Amino acid sequence: MHAAAEALLKSLNFGKNIRKDSPKETDDPVGKLAQVYETARNALEYRAQHLVRRAAIERILKRELVFSSGSKRISEILVQELRWARYTSAVHGEEIQELMEKYYELIKSGKYDREWLVGLVSAEIEEKLNPNSDYQKFTNFAFHVMKHMIRAEEISNIDLLLFAAVDKTYSQSDNQQIAFHIFKLISKQAGEDKSTEEILTTTWDYYKKALSNPLLNRLMILVRRQLGPMTLIRDMYFARPAEFEKSVQNEEDFKNLAKWVLSDQLSLMKQRMSTAMWRSLTYVFLTKMLFALILEVPLEKWIGGSVKYLALTINTLFPVAFMWILTAGIKLPGKTSQQKMIERAWEIMEKFDATAEEEEVEISSEARTSTTLKFFYAIYAILFPAIFALIAWGLIRIGFGLISIVVFVFFLSLVTFFAYRIRQTAQIYSYKPPRELGSSLGDMLLLPIVAVGSMLSRGVSRLNFLVFVFDFILEAPFKIILRFLDAWFSFISRKTEEAVG
């Protein structure tokens, strides 16, 4: 058995001492109102489901650092609001208060990027609330598997870059979680020799080096091609943790469990893809309504003298229809691909040393400047403006004005980017997905649109006016009202019990 696999098995709990935290439905009216608010608030940003609670923690911390004072008060409000919204049912007040006391003065000091540090703290709190304490251990395992495959001795910080690539791709961590996981590694290595401030300074330095390095994307692509088998191993453990250690000792038992888990996960994947699609459409719809009210309709009246309702209708309906077309054709891996993935998962656990050379990849820090590559870049440089010029020409032919064209391209780029992100989700259980001619031609034509969509998605998330309204104008007074109602209902309940005796 590979050394990384042996280390993984020694570190796992196998279903023992795992905390359970399954919030249940409640008749509490304050909790109901909080849940409705969180549903509406989460619809404003496109975010994977497993990142929603961490983002909520970060949002609450940012708000209370402005409106409240003292680590104790902030931790009390955080725990209260998380329980209202059913993000957790367990009591973690003391743990969260200890964390806030640890970081409160550092956040207020201004020595570090405030947004970055609050994000890191939110990731640490999220880990405290997460009952799956074994999850991150599989990330470390995947890192060692990938490290065994890659030869890049001349690249400085290759371990850091590879860890960030695995964490971002395999664990689907966001930047805040990556920062915290780097912080944990440095803390473990430093022991008690360094203060929290020194570790944070080192973490910030490593974090910037990892996420700004152009090699990170290349490493993420390599990880993504190996993603399926490693994800399957992790899912096998969490499906039947008590049986996992025994199953990896026998090939037949391992493959039988892998086949059952993979079938179950592919069924769940269909549901996740549907959920991701509807979350994306909701986000696009809300953003589109905001554009129509603030930008599209007023500017069309001002510049053109009237609203072009055909363009307005197409701009409203087309993004929904186009995203449905792009996502409807997404296919999950077939039987042959599933079998290859199961075989590869067994190799990783039991005889990876014997097969690693087949997968070995050399990574170089030197940029490739071959004639062929220059030719490809030249084609792409021509293709990029040509695609958008063709779209604009077609829209002008059917009567679109300048503003309507800009809005059309904006939402076309967003939905295409979201559709491709959903397609990546569908490839989680793929091992070295093959390139198909039709897909490659489609990718070639849509690549410029996806690239623009990626940039727009990041920009919109920073400039989302509705997010600002919710977080700093509506949320603070709304939560004050909820706290008043909660105290009032508790008072009435207590007085009723005293009266009844």
Steps between C-alpha positions, in 0.01 A plus 500: 500500500621849415648687796248783464215245512642342816530842664143580399363181658687568824355851527131422436231457767303235304169634627607528865486824696340686212280788613145509369350832406175467308280806557132408506195696397356714774179691565698793640368808310832685538684204349252486212554869421878456516485204262289694249750786513798266447329337201444842340851620586672191362315538170687826442838328457599195300669273754537123536275356772787380719634857519175668604545467877859627493390799296218567748748493788725747317206727426383504863854567626550792260171655607550456873858627489341828388189506720615310813800517728680230694581144399247354747206697361591419139535127572162495680326667205675269252391183681145632540460589133651173378250306711209716385584429136551126571865512396573307817308349792798429724629733767846634415487825696815447706707380202392792283557748781855368546563547129363854503715589801800362312441710188293802612789735582693386190200586280457839666872577488507545123832317470350256249260526209173516693285319242758222462535447875123498562467244219769282659325522840167406341665190346637399841156542660344299215742217572395506866137460393570228243439149640705340219837529672650242260424697183822702492706184556402386151630831362839426652483149352416635154790744528745213560351302212547791261846579635601140420404561136653841432866575433574868553815510710622831356180691591511684831198460729369207292356334812313819587364536147398136479328513839301808393407330169381185678311697766328719240418221255463180702350650818331788313623742765463873445783746551412560864519129577828464310645781714390324818634162389839658423484665844435159660797341324734780604366490859558125519854536367584793729354348815535745789811666361306773320222734610165523320610831347818347356305205357241734345775706337655186350157374393421826321831479313446137396136563412591779256780292348266204443198676353694742280729239343406422135600135551206453739252468213714237325522299819124529551445352153722203588313447827165523323599220260572274800200622698251216447683208665612706799150640551361148481739382775385784726133429431550130573633589843219737592236258365618216726782620729491190722553269199757710314817360659389142436396571140843637400663171604311298236467592132159341451351664812650834398358490147157385617480788747638742239237392246216548748625839621566626146149407387352681799718808450415530130131503592567778751708682240195544278324674789804719573523605136131592498542699822808677363313589182203650685728692738684642200177595324367669815822696534493602132129593519548725805805665344309545171208670677746732674661590165161556337382736776824695549676489162328348199155667498609851616797515260297369205245778563771762538710401196239357264191685620304178557533148637552225241273232643617227259857544624379517861302177458791315334740622768265367768415160349809404299743451794261251662445308176869497405609374841241221480639400157859496627420298813249261341776332299727431796559126538622306800769231445383175340568143610844480335617823664362387834694174481824683416446729795444210740816327373702818544363552853622149594843572349530820705427318825690176446764516225553859410879471513488248214287720274620849587749512212215463251346820635819696567485858374781753481418858585734779395505860614622611158234634266466303181568720198490248218391606154187285527399663827553848355279401208224383740517830689474690173186306404352564844582874475303514173219275621433698821383828339352320198250307715372815672496695174285228343259506796473882484439490121218247545336705776519822298327321212196429720482854639708498819640830627842547660378459860297188413804345328718563805238345729457200267875431488525549877237236582602267217851495649372443854270208418763337278755520782250356750406219260866404458545505876206260531660282233817489711285379790373216280863400428583445868448127445697487176853364459693659215187611309552447125496790256218481246501682164158660548588610850836643390340706222235627740763581760702690240205724413385550859842543662511881454148527644591278797815709565299823505233333718763401755626857527147640518398251769784616725422864429127470559557321831706800617264767365167331571283789618232270642764326716600839644135588566433168674819492708528858623155656466248219554682230695611698807154640592330173401723299737436755780126443453554123507697526825220710653236248387709210632530668842128585499388145417734363769350744750141402410587129517661541842208703639251241366684220677509703823126568476413135438737395777 
